[in-house]
Amino acid sequence: MRAATSTETPEATDGMDDRVAAVRRFSRFYSRRLGMLQDAFLQTSFSLAEARVLYELAHRDKPTATEVADALGIDRGYLSRILRGFGERDLVDKTSSRTDGRQSLLSLTARGRQAFAAIDQRSQTDVAAMLAKLSRPDQDRVVAAMGAVERLIGEEDAKMQTSYVVRPPRTGEMGWVVARHAVIYGQEYGWDAKFEGLCAEIVAQMIAQYDPARERHMIADIDGEPVGSVFVVKDSDDVARLRLLLVEPKARGRGIGKRLVDECIVFAQQAGYAKMTLWTHSCLAAAREIYRKAGFAKIAEERHAEWGVEVVGETWEREL
C-alpha cells in the first residue's frame, strides 16, 4: 500500500488497492456482458467505436468532426478514418460550415439513420432482455447503482447530457402527446380544454388510420423520457400534413424541434409526396421560425377563438 499524500487521509487510502481491483473487475464484466469486446458490436457490421460515432451524429445537430472527437474522447485521426469509411458506405454527409470554411458539418444520410436505428433497436432489445431476467426490485437496484456511478464519477459527462433520439412512440405515449399539448399550451397561451379535445381527436384518428408506408409517428426521447413529438399523416395522395409538433420546455434550445421537422420532410420526400402542409398559429413564434427555415411559407390565415382566447390560425406549405 502506498503512503498517503498530503491531500489524502489514511482513511481515504486504506483499502484502495481492493477498490481499484473491484472497479477493474466490474469494467471487465460490463464490457464482456454488453458485447463491447467483439469486433462486430451487437452482431452488426459496426465496431463499438463506429456505433458510438453513429450515436453522436444521430443525437447532434450537424456537429463538426472536432465536436464529435471531443465528445467521445477519441483521436481525431482515428475519427477521420471512421468518417471516411462512413462516406464510402453512404452513411454520412458533409457540408461546409458557413461561419468557418475550414470546418465540415456532419449529418447522417437516410441510410445512416437506418443503420443507427437498427443498432439502437438491437441495443434496446438486448438490455431489455438482460433486465427481464431480474425481478422488478432488482431491476430498480441495478438502475439506481448505475445512476450512482454516473453521478459520482461522471460529473463532467453529466453536464454534457444533451443528447436525444428520435424514435416511434411506445405504448401510452400517444396519450402523453395529448396531455402535454394540453398542459403546455394551457400554461403558455391560455388555451382551454377544447384544445385538449381537438388533440385527442387528432391522435385517435391517426392511430385508427395509420399507414406506415405513408405516415410516420415520431417521439424525441432523452434518457428514455419523451420530450417532443411530431407526426406526418396523409392529407391526400400528393400532400403530407405535419401535425402536433411539440418540444418540452426543459428540452428546448437543443435543436430538437428543427430535427423533428427535418425528419418529417425527409420521410415525406421518400414516401413520394409532392407537397407538405401544416396548421400553426401566429403566437407560436419558435415553431413558425423553424417552419420558415425549413422552407415552408404561409399561404393563408384566419382568426378564431375556439379555445377560449382569440388567435390567428395559419396554413403553411412547402414543395417537396
SEKOL-288366 format. One record per residue: residue number from 1; x, y, z of N, C-alpha, C, O in turn. Coordinates in steps of 0.1 Angstrom, whole numbers. Atoms other than C-alpha are relative to their C-alpha. Layout:
BEGIN
NUM  X  Y  Z  X  Y  Z  X  Y  Z  X  Y  Z
...
//
This chain:
BEGIN
1  8  -12  0  0  0  0  9  12  0  18  14  8
2  -8  -12  0  14  34  -9  -4  9  11  -15  8  16
3  3  -9  -11  17  61  17  -10  11  -5  -11  14  -17
4  10  -11  3  -10  88  19  8  12  -4  18  16  2
5  -6  -13  4  -2  121  1  -5  10  9  -13  7  18
6  4  -11  -9  -7  155  17  -15  2  -1  -21  8  8
7  14  -3  2  -42  156  3  -9  -12  3  -21  -12  1
8  8  13  -2  -53  120  12  2  -4  15  14  -5  20
9  0  5  -14  -61  108  47  3  -15  0  0  -21  -10
10  -1  15  0  -52  73  58  -13  -7  -2  -12  -18  -9
11  13  7  2  -89  65  58  -3  -1  -15  -9  -11  -20
12  3  0  14  -91  75  21  8  -10  -8  3  -15  -17
13  -9  9  8  -62  53  10  -1  -14  5  3  -23  -2
14  1  13  -6  -69  24  33  -9  -9  -9  -21  -6  -11
15  8  9  8  -81  -5  11  -1  5  -15  -9  0  -22
16  1  -5  13  -75  15  -21  3  -11  -11  -4  -11  -21
17  -3  11  9  -59  -15  -39  -12  -9  -3  -15  -13  -14
18  11  8  2  -90  -35  -33  -11  7  -8  -18  0  -16
19  10  -7  7  -113  -8  -45  3  1  -15  -5  0  -24
20  -5  -1  14  -92  -3  -77  -3  -14  -7  -8  -14  -18
21  2  13  6  -94  -41  -83  -14  -2  -3  -18  -8  -13
22  14  2  1  -131  -41  -78  -6  8  -12  -14  3  -20
23  4  -8  12  -136  -13  -104  4  -6  -13  -3  -7  -22
24  -5  6  12  -114  -30  -129  -8  -13  -3  -10  -16  -15
25  8  12  2  -133  -63  -123  -13  3  -6  -18  -4  -15
26  13  -3  5  -166  -46  -129  1  5  -14  -8  2  -22
27  -1  -5  14  -153  -29  -161  2  -12  -9  -4  -12  -20
28  -2  12  9  -142  -63  -175  -13  -7  -1  -17  -11  -12
29  13  7  1  -176  -78  -166  -9  7  -9  -16  1  -17
30  10  -7  7  -196  -50  -180  3  1  -15  -6  0  -24
31  -4  0  14  -176  -48  -213  -3  -13  -6  -8  -14  -17
32  3  13  6  -180  -85  -218  -15  -3  -1  -20  -8  -11
33  15  3  0  -217  -86  -208  -7  7  -11  -17  2  -16
34  6  -7  10  -226  -59  -233  6  -2  -14  2  5  -23
35  -6  3  13  -205  -73  -261  9  10  -6  11  11  -18
36  -9  -11  5  -181  -44  -263  13  -5  -5  20  2  -12
37  -13  5  4  -151  -67  -269  0  -7  -14  10  -11  -19
38  2  6  13  -165  -82  -301  4  9  -11  1  21  -10
39  -3  -9  12  -153  -69  -335  -12  6  -5  -12  17  -9
40  13  -5  5  -189  -66  -346  -9  3  12  -13  -6  19
41  8  -4  -11  -209  -46  -320  -14  -4  -2  -20  -1  -12
42  14  5  0  -243  -62  -312  -3  -8  -13  -14  -7  -18
43  2  9  11  -238  -86  -341  -4  8  -13  -12  4  -21
44  2  -8  11  -239  -57  -366  14  1  -8  23  -6  -4
45  -12  -2  7  -213  -47  -392  9  11  5  19  15  -1
46  -7  -11  -5  -201  -19  -370  8  -4  13  4  -12  21
47  -7  1  -12  -174  -18  -343  -6  9  11  -15  17  7
48  5  -8  -11  -181  -3  -309  3  15  -3  -6  23  -1
49  -3  -14  3  -163  29  -319  -8  6  -11  -13  17  -10
50  8  -5  11  -182  32  -351  -15  2  4  -21  12  0
51  14  -1  -5  -215  26  -333  -1  13  8  -11  20  8
52  0  -12  -8  -206  54  -309  0  13  -8  -6  23  -5
53  0  -12  9  -198  78  -337  -14  2  -6  -19  13  -7
54  14  0  5  -232  69  -353  -9  7  10  -18  15  7
55  8  -6  -10  -248  77  -320  1  15  2  -9  22  2
56  -3  -14  -1  -232  111  -317  -6  8  -12  -12  18  -10
57  5  -7  12  -242  120  -353  -15  0  0  -21  9  -5
58  15  1  0  -278  109  -347  -6  9  11  -17  13  10
59  6  -7  -11  -281  129  -315  5  15  0  2  22  9
60  -5  -14  0  -263  162  -325  -5  6  -14  -7  -1  -24
61  5  -7  12  -275  188  -350  12  5  -8  18  16  -5
62  -11  -4  9  -248  189  -377  13  4  7  17  15  6
63  -12  -3  -7  -217  187  -355  12  0  -9  11  -5  -20
64  -13  1  7  -181  192  -367  7  -13  5  3  -19  15
65  -8  12  -4  -156  163  -365  7  3  13  8  -6  21
66  -6  -4  -13  -139  182  -337  -9  -2  12  -5  -7  22
67  10  1  -11  -171  183  -316  -2  -15  3  -3  -19  14
68  2  15  -2  -176  145  -322  12  -6  7  11  -14  17
69  -12  5  -6  -140  137  -313  1  4  15  5  -4  23
70  -1  -5  -14  -141  158  -281  -11  -7  8  -8  -10  20
71  11  6  -7  -175  143  -271  4  -15  4  0  -20  14
72  -3  14  -2  -161  107  -275  14  -2  7  17  -13  12
73  -14  1  -5  -125  115  -263  8  -10  -8  16  -17  -3
74  -8  9  8  -110  97  -293  9  8  -9  7  20  -11
75  -10  -6  9  -81  105  -316  -7  5  -12  -14  -2  -19
76  7  -5  11  -91  128  -344  4  -7  -13  -4  -8  -23
77  -4  8  11  -71  108  -369  -8  -13  -2  -12  -17  -12
78  9  12  0  -90  77  -359  -14  3  -4  -20  -5  -12
79  14  -4  4  -123  95  -362  0  3  -15  -10  -1  -21
80  0  -3  14  -113  107  -396  -1  -12  -9  -8  -12  -19
81  1  13  8  -108  71  -408  -14  -6  1  -19  -11  -9
82  14  5  -2  -142  61  -394  -9  8  -9  -17  2  -16
83  9  -9  8  -159  91  -411  3  -3  -15  -7  -3  -23
84  -3  3  14  -141  83  -444  -7  -13  -4  -12  -14  -15
85  7  13  3  -154  47  -442  -15  2  -1  -22  -4  -9
86  14  -3  0  -189  61  -434  -4  6  -14  -14  3  -19
87  3  -7  13  -187  83  -465  0  -10  -12  -9  -9  -21
88  0  10  11  -178  53  -487  -12  -9  0  -16  -14  -10
89  12  8  -1  -208  35  -474  -13  8  0  -24  3  2
90  11  -9  1  -231  65  -479  -8  1  13  -21  0  13
91  6  -1  -13  -238  68  -442  0  14  6  -8  17  15
92  -1  -13  -6  -228  104  -436  2  10  -11  8  7  -22
93  -2  -11  10  -230  137  -455  9  11  7  9  12  19
94  -8  -11  -5  -205  166  -451  -4  13  -8  -5  12  -21
95  3  -12  6  -214  202  -458  9  11  6  13  10  18
96  -9  -11  -5  -191  233  -455  -7  9  10  -19  13  8
97  5  -9  -9  -197  255  -425  0  14  -6  9  18  -12
98  2  -14  5  -210  290  -434  9  9  8  13  20  3
99  -8  -9  -8  -190  305  -405  15  -3  0  23  6  3
100  -14  4  0  -158  286  -409  2  -10  -12  -1  -22  -10
101  -2  9  12  -149  272  -444  9  -12  2  9  -21  -5
102  -9  11  -3  -122  250  -428  -7  -12  6  -2  -23  7
103  8  11  -7  -149  230  -409  -11  -6  -9  -17  2  -17
104  11  7  7  -173  205  -423  -11  -4  10  -7  -8  21
105  11  4  -9  -207  199  -407  -5  -14  -4  -7  -17  -16
106  3  14  2  -217  162  -404  -14  -3  3  -20  3  12
107  14  5  -2  -251  146  -407  -2  -14  -6  5  -17  -16
108  2  13  5  -264  111  -412  -9  1  -13  -18  9  -14
109  9  2  12  -279  102  -446  -12  -9  4  -12  -13  15
110  11  9  -3  -311  83  -448  5  -14  3  0  -21  12
111  -6  13  -3  -290  51  -449  7  0  13  6  -10  20
112  -7  -1  -13  -270  63  -419  -10  -1  11  -8  -7  21
113  10  0  -11  -302  69  -399  -6  -14  1  -9  -18  12
114  5  13  -1  -315  35  -408  10  -10  7  6  -18  15
115  -10  8  -7  -282  19  -397  0  3  15  1  -7  23
116  1  -4  -14  -283  38  -364  -12  -6  7  -12  -11  18
117  12  5  -6  -319  28  -358  0  -15  2  -5  -19  12
118  -1  14  -2  -311  -8  -363  9  -4  13  6  -12  21
119  -9  2  -12  -282  -6  -337  -8  4  12  -7  -3  23
120  7  -5  -12  -304  14  -313  -10  -10  4  -12  -13  16
121  10  9  -3  -332  -11  -315  6  -13  5  0  -19  15
122  -6  13  -4  -309  -41  -311  5  2  15  4  -7  23
123  -5  -3  -13  -293  -24  -280  -11  0  10  -11  -5  21
124  12  0  -8  -327  -17  -266  -5  -14  3  -9  -17  15
125  5  14  -2  -338  -53  -271  9  -8  9  4  -15  18
126  -10  8  -8  -306  -68  -256  0  4  15  0  -4  23
127  0  -5  -14  -307  -46  -225  -13  -4  7  -13  -8  19
128  13  4  -6  -344  -52  -220  0  -15  4  -6  -19  14
129  0  15  -3  -338  -90  -222  9  -3  12  6  -11  20
130  -9  2  -11  -309  -87  -197  -8  4  13  -7  -3  23
131  7  -4  -12  -331  -68  -172  -12  -9  3  -16  -10  14
132  12  9  -2  -361  -91  -178  3  -12  8  -7  -18  14
133  -4  12  -8  -342  -119  -161  -1  3  15  0  -6  24
134  -1  -4  -14  -343  -99  -128  -15  4  4  -23  7  -4
135  13  -5  -6  -373  -91  -105  0  15  -1  10  22  -3
136  1  -15  1  -386  -55  -106  8  7  10  14  17  7
137  -9  -7  -10  -369  -46  -73  14  -1  -4  22  9  -2
138  -14  1  4  -336  -59  -86  3  8  -12  14  14  -13
139  -2  -10  12  -341  -40  -119  3  14  6  12  21  1
140  -2  -14  -6  -345  -8  -98  13  1  7  19  12  6
141  -13  0  -6  -314  -17  -78  11  2  -10  20  10  -7
142  -11  -1  10  -293  -21  -109  0  14  -6  11  20  -7
143  1  -13  6  -306  11  -124  5  11  9  12  20  6
144  -5  -9  -10  -300  30  -92  15  0  2  21  10  4
145  -14  2  -2  -265  16  -88  7  7  -12  18  14  -10
146  -6  -6  12  -257  27  -124  -1  15  1  9  22  -3
147  2  -14  -1  -271  61  -117  10  6  10  15  17  8
148  -10  -4  -10  -248  64  -86  14  1  -6  21  11  -4
149  -13  0  7  -218  55  -107  1  12  -9  12  19  -9
150  0  -11  10  -227  81  -133  1  13  7  9  22  3
151  0  -12  -8  -233  108  -107  13  3  6  19  14  6
152  -12  -2  -8  -202  102  -86  13  1  -8  22  8  -5
153  -12  1  8  -177  95  -113  0  9  -13  10  15  -17
154  1  -7  13  -190  112  -144  -6  14  1  -15  17  -7
155  6  -13  -2  -198  147  -132  1  9  -13  -9  16  -17
156  -2  -8  12  -184  164  -163  -8  -6  -12  -14  2  -19
157  9  6  10  -202  139  -186  -14  3  2  -22  6  -7
158  14  -3  -3  -234  146  -168  -4  13  -5  -15  16  -9
159  3  -13  5  -231  182  -177  -3  1  -15  -9  10  -20
160  1  0  15  -230  172  -214  -12  -8  -4  -13  -11  -16
161  11  9  4  -261  150  -213  -11  8  -7  -22  10  -1
162  10  -7  8  -280  169  -240  -4  -8  -12  -11  -3  -21
163  3  8  12  -283  141  -265  -14  -5  1  -20  -7  12
164  13  5  1  -316  128  -276  -1  -10  -12  8  -10  -21
165  2  9  11  -330  102  -300  -14  2  -5  -23  5  3
166  14  -1  6  -360  103  -324  -4  -14  -3  3  -21  -10
167  5  13  1  -380  71  -323  -15  -1  -1  -22  9  1
168  14  1  0  -415  57  -328  -6  0  14  1  -2  24
169  6  0  -13  -440  61  -299  -1  -14  6  -3  -23  -1
170  3  13  -7  -442  34  -272  -14  0  5  -21  11  5
171  14  1  -6  -474  22  -256  -2  10  11  6  12  20
172  3  -10  -10  -490  50  -237  4  14  -4  0  24  2
173  -5  -13  3  -471  78  -253  -8  9  -9  -7  21  -10
174  9  -8  8  -498  89  -277  -9  8  10  -13  19  7
175  8  -8  -10  -518  98  -246  9  11  6  4  21  10
176  -9  -11  -5  -487  117  -234  0  12  -9  0  23  -5
177  0  -11  10  -488  137  -266  -12  9  2  -11  21  2
178  12  -8  -3  -524  148  -259  2  8  13  -1  20  13
179  -1  -6  -13  -517  155  -222  10  12  0  7  23  5
180  -11  -10  0  -485  175  -228  -4  12  -9  -1  24  -5
181  5  -11  8  -501  196  -256  -10  8  8  -9  21  9
182  10  -8  -8  -530  205  -233  7  8  11  3  19  13
183  -6  -7  -11  -508  214  -203  9  11  -5  8  22  0
184  -9  -10  5  -481  233  -222  -7  12  -6  -4  23  -3
185  7  -11  7  -504  253  -244  -10  7  9  -13  19  8
186  8  -7  -10  -527  260  -215  8  9  9  4  20  12
187  -9  -8  -8  -498  273  -194  5  12  -7  6  23  -2
188  -7  -10  7  -481  293  -221  -9  9  -8  -6  21  -11
189  9  -9  8  -511  306  -241  -14  1  4  -22  8  -2
190  13  -1  -6  -542  301  -220  -11  -8  -8  -22  -5  -6
191  10  8  8  -559  276  -244  -7  -10  10  -1  -16  18
192  8  8  -9  -587  257  -227  -2  -14  -4  5  -19  -13
193  1  15  1  -599  221  -225  -5  -4  -14  -3  -15  -18
194  4  3  14  -614  223  -261  12  -3  -8  11  -11  -18
195  -12  3  8  -579  223  -274  5  -14  3  9  -22  -6
196  -4  14  -3  -571  191  -255  -9  -10  -7  -5  -20  -12
197  10  8  7  -603  176  -270  4  -2  -15  4  -12  -21
198  -5  1  14  -590  185  -305  12  -9  -2  13  -17  -11
199  -12  9  0  -556  169  -298  -4  -14  1  2  -23  -6
200  4  14  -2  -573  138  -286  -7  -6  -12  -5  -17  -16
201  7  4  12  -595  136  -317  11  -3  -11  10  -13  -18
202  -10  1  11  -564  141  -340  8  -13  3  10  -21  -6
203  -8  12  -4  -544  114  -321  -8  -13  -3  -3  -23  -8
204  8  12  2  -573  89  -321  -1  -3  -15  -1  -15  -19
205  1  2  15  -577  94  -359  13  -5  -6  12  -14  -14
206  -13  4  5  -540  90  -365  2  -15  3  8  -22  -5
207  -2  14  -4  -539  57  -346  -9  -9  -8  -5  -19  -13
208  10  9  7  -571  43  -363  4  -1  -15  1  -12  -20
209  -2  0  14  -560  52  -398  15  -1  -4  19  2  -16
210  -14  0  2  -522  47  -395  4  -9  -12  1  -20  -13
211  -5  7  12  -505  37  -428  16  2  1  21  12  -3
212  -14  -1  -2  -468  30  -420  8  3  -13  19  8  -12
213  -8  -3  12  -458  33  -457  -1  14  -4  8  19  -10
214  2  -14  4  -471  69  -460  -1  9  12  -4  21  10
215  1  -8  -12  -472  81  -424  11  -4  10  16  -15  10
216  -11  2  -10  -447  85  -396  -4  7  13  -7  19  13
217  2  -6  -14  -452  90  -358  14  0  7  21  -10  7
218  -13  -1  -6  -421  103  -340  0  7  13  -8  16  16
219  -2  -5  -14  -411  109  -304  15  4  2  23  -4  -2
220  -13  -4  -4  -380  128  -293  2  -5  15  -7  -3  23
221  -2  7  -13  -365  110  -263  14  3  6  24  3  -1
222  -12  -2  -7  -339  119  -237  0  -10  12  -8  -9  21
223  -1  10  -11  -328  90  -214  -13  -8  2  -16  -10  14
224  12  8  -2  -360  71  -221  -12  8  2  -23  2  3
225  12  -8  -3  -383  100  -214  -4  8  -12  5  15  -18
226  5  -8  12  -404  116  -242  1  15  3  -4  19  14
227  -1  -15  -2  -396  153  -246  -5  8  -12  -4  20  -13
228  5  -7  12  -411  160  -281  -7  -9  -8  -6  -22  -7
229  8  8  9  -434  148  -308  -2  7  -13  -1  20  -14
230  5  -6  13  -443  153  -344  -5  -12  -8  -2  -24  -6
231  6  11  8  -463  133  -370  -1  5  -14  -4  16  -17
232  3  -2  14  -466  130  -407  -12  -9  -4  -11  -21  -2
233  12  7  4  -500  120  -419  -4  3  -14  0  14  -20
234  4  -2  13  -516  116  -453  -11  10  -1  -22  7  5
235  10  -9  2  -536  146  -464  -8  -3  -13  -20  -2  -14
236  5  6  13  -541  133  -500  12  -8  -6  22  -9  0
237  -11  8  7  -521  112  -524  13  8  -2  24  2  -2
238  -12  -8  3  -498  141  -531  4  9  11  15  15  10
239  -3  -10  -10  -499  161  -499  1  -7  14  -8  -14  18
240  -2  5  -13  -485  152  -465  -3  11  10  0  23  7
241  2  -10  -10  -495  170  -433  8  -2  12  9  -13  17
242  -8  0  -12  -472  178  -404  -9  4  12  -16  14  11
243  10  -2  -11  -491  176  -371  7  -1  14  17  -9  16
244  -3  1  -15  -486  181  -333  15  1  3  20  -8  10
245  -14  -2  -4  -450  194  -332  0  6  14  -7  15  17
246  -1  -4  -14  -441  198  -296  14  -3  6  20  -14  3
247  -12  2  -8  -409  202  -275  -2  5  14  -6  16  16
248  2  -4  -14  -410  202  -237  9  12  3  20  13  -3
249  -8  -12  -4  -398  235  -222  14  -3  5  24  4  1
250  -14  3  -5  -369  218  -204  9  -6  -10  21  -6  -8
251  -9  5  10  -356  203  -236  2  10  -12  8  6  -22
252  -1  -9  11  -358  234  -258  15  6  0  22  5  9
253  -14  -6  2  -326  251  -272  10  -11  -4  22  -7  -5
254  -9  10  4  -311  218  -283  -2  -4  -15  5  -14  -20
255  2  3  14  -323  218  -319  -10  -12  -3  -11  -17  -14
256  9  11  2  -350  191  -313  -11  3  -9  -14  -5  -18
257  11  -4  9  -378  210  -330  4  0  -15  -3  -5  -23
258  -5  0  14  -357  215  -361  2  -14  -5  -1  -17  -16
259  -3  14  3  -346  179  -361  -13  -7  -4  -14  -15  -13
260  12  7  2  -382  167  -359  -6  4  -13  -11  -4  -21
261  5  -5  13  -393  189  -388  8  -5  -11  2  -9  -22
262  -8  5  11  -364  179  -409  -3  -15  -3  -3  -20  -14
263  3  14  1  -372  142  -402  -13  -2  -8  -15  -11  -16
264  13  0  7  -408  149  -414  2  2  -15  -4  -5  -23
265  -2  -4  14  -396  165  -446  7  -12  -8  3  -16  -19
266  -7  11  6  -372  136  -454  -9  -12  -2  -9  -18  -13
267  9  11  2  -398  110  -448  -11  3  -11  -13  -6  -19
268  10  -3  10  -424  128  -469  5  -1  -14  -2  -5  -23
269  -6  1  14  -400  130  -498  2  -14  -4  -1  -18  -15
270  -3  15  3  -391  93  -495  -14  -7  -3  -14  -17  -10
271  13  7  2  -428  84  -493  -7  4  -13  -18  -1  -16
272  6  -3  13  -435  101  -526  -9  12  -1  -16  14  -11
273  9  -11  0  -454  132  -516  6  12  -8  18  12  -9
274  -4  -12  7  -452  164  -537  0  12  8  7  22  5
275  2  -13  -8  -461  189  -510  -2  -4  14  -8  -15  17
276  3  2  -15  -463  192  -472  -7  12  5  -3  24  1
277  8  -11  -5  -488  214  -454  0  -2  15  2  -12  21
278  1  0  -15  -493  223  -417  -9  12  4  -11  21  -3
279  8  -11  -6  -516  244  -395  7  4  13  10  -4  22
280  -6  -5  -12  -500  266  -369  -7  13  4  -17  16  -1
281  6  -12  -4  -507  299  -351  10  11  2  22  8  4
282  -9  -12  1  -492  334  -352  8  2  13  18  7  13
283  -7  -2  -13  -483  333  -314  11  -10  2  19  -9  11
284  -10  10  -1  -461  302  -319  13  4  -7  16  -2  -17
285  -11  -6  7  -430  322  -328  11  -10  -2  17  -10  -14
286  -11  9  2  -404  295  -323  -3  -11  -10  5  -13  -19
287  4  10  10  -423  269  -343  0  6  -14  4  0  -24
288  1  -7  13  -430  294  -371  14  2  -6  16  2  -18
289  -14  -2  5  -393  302  -373  6  -13  -5  13  -13  -15
290  -4  13  4  -385  265  -376  -6  -3  -14  1  -7  -23
291  6  3  13  -410  261  -404  6  9  -11  8  4  -22
292  -5  -9  10  -397  292  -422  14  -5  -5  16  -5  -17
293  -14  4  3  -361  280  -421  0  -14  -8  9  -17  -15
294  1  12  7  -373  246  -433  -6  1  -14  -7  -9  -21
295  5  -2  14  -387  261  -465  -15  2  -1  -20  2  -12
296  15  -2  0  -424  265  -455  -3  15  -2  5  23  2
297  4  -13  2  -443  296  -464  -15  1  3  -23  -8  0
298  14  -2  -4  -476  310  -450  -8  3  -13  -4  11  -21
299  9  -2  12  -504  308  -476  -14  5  4  -21  10  -5
300  14  -5  -4  -535  317  -455  0  1  15  8  -5  22
301  2  -2  -14  -546  329  -421  -15  3  3  -22  8  -5
302  14  -3  -4  -579  331  -402  -1  1  16  5  -8  23
303  2  -2  -15  -589  344  -367  -10  -10  5  -20  -13  -2
304  11  8  -7  -608  321  -343  2  1  15  13  5  20
305  -1  0  -15  -615  318  -306  -5  -14  5  -13  -14  15
306  5  13  -3  -622  280  -304  5  -5  13  -1  -14  19
307  -6  6  -12  -600  275  -273  0  10  11  9  10  20
308  1  -9  -11  -611  304  -251  7  13  -2  4  22  6
309  -7  -13  3  -588  331  -265  0  2  -15  0  -8  -22
310  -1  -3  14  -586  348  -298  14  -2  -5  23  3  0
311  -13  3  6  -558  335  -320  -1  1  -15  -12  1  -21
312  0  -1  14  -548  337  -356  6  -14  -5  18  -16  -4
313  -4  12  6  -546  303  -373  7  2  -14  2  11  -21
314  -8  -1  12  -521  299  -402  2  -13  -7  5  -23  -1
315  -4  12  9  -517  274  -431  13  3  -7  15  13  -14
316  -13  -1  7  -482  269  -443  2  -12  -9  -3  -23  -7
317  -3  11  9  -469  248  -472  14  0  -5  21  11  -4
318  -14  1  5  -437  236  -487  0  -11  -11  -6  -22  -10
319  -1  10  11  -430  219  -521  11  -10  4  21  -6  11
320  -10  10  -3  -411  187  -518  8  -4  -12  17  -13  -11
//
